[in-house]
Amino acid sequence: MISLFRLIVYCFISSIAHVQCADRKACQLLGFTAQLRCGSCKELAKYNLSKIEPDCFDCCEADDAYKVIKRYAKAELVACS
């Protein structure tokens, strides 16, 4: 039951995190790590790297994704039939 809850929470967080890149390996081949935040992509124009900005935004996670996470002492799942 706990693993089902974790799966649901993971799916919810993933949808909030705004991870657009479907293939992590493609992002790694482009040189982007899993820790890439979208705020970093906004800085690329300062360094004349705007050509890679679209790829960066495809592989990044929203900066505020981790601010949304809340922890609760318990959760109750009610199934109606």
C-alpha positions in Angstrom: 0.0 0.0 0.0 2.8 2.4 0.8 4.5 1.7 -2.5 1.3 2.6 -4.4 1.2 5.8 -2.4 4.8 6.6 -3.3 4.0 5.9 -7.0 1.1 8.3 -7.0 3.2 10.9 -5.2 6.1 10.4 -7.7 3.8 10.8 -10.7 2.3 13.9 -9.2 5.6 15.5 -8.5 6.9 14.6 -11.9 4.0 16.3 -13.5 4.6 19.4 -11.4 8.4 19.4 -12.0 7.8 20.2 -15.7 10.3 17.7 -17.0 9.8 17.9 -20.7 12.6 15.8 -22.0 11.3 12.4 -22.6 14.7 10.8 -23.0 17.2 11.5 -20.2 20.0 9.9 -22.2 19.4 12.5 -25.0 19.8 15.3 -22.5 23.0 13.7 -21.2 24.3 13.5 -24.7 23.7 17.2 -25.1 25.7 17.8 -21.9 22.8 18.5 -19.5 22.6 16.7 -16.1 19.6 15.6 -14.2 20.1 18.5 -11.7 19.6 21.1 -14.4 17.1 23.8 -13.3 15.3 26.1 -15.7 16.7 29.2 -14.0 20.1 28.2 -15.3 18.8 28.1 -18.9 17.7 31.7 -18.6 21.3 32.7 -18.0 22.6 31.3 -21.3 21.8 34.4 -23.3 24.3 36.4 -21.2 27.1 34.1 -22.5 26.0 34.1 -26.1 24.7 30.6 -25.8 21.1 31.2 -26.9 21.4 28.6 -29.6 21.3 25.8 -26.9 18.6 27.5 -24.9 15.6 25.5 -26.4 17.4 22.2 -25.7 18.2 23.4 -22.2 14.5 24.2 -21.5 13.5 20.8 -22.9 15.8 19.1 -20.4 15.4 21.2 -17.2 13.2 21.0 -14.2 11.2 24.0 -12.9 13.0 25.9 -10.1 9.9 26.0 -8.0 9.1 22.3 -8.3 10.7 21.5 -5.0 8.9 24.3 -3.2 5.6 22.6 -3.8 6.5 19.4 -2.1 4.7 19.0 1.3 5.1 16.1 3.7 2.1 14.8 5.6 2.0 12.5 8.6 -0.4 10.2 6.9 -2.7 9.8 3.9 -6.0 8.0 3.5 -7.0 6.4 0.3 -10.8 5.7 0.0 -12.0 3.6 -2.9 -15.7 3.8 -3.6 -17.4 1.0 -5.6 
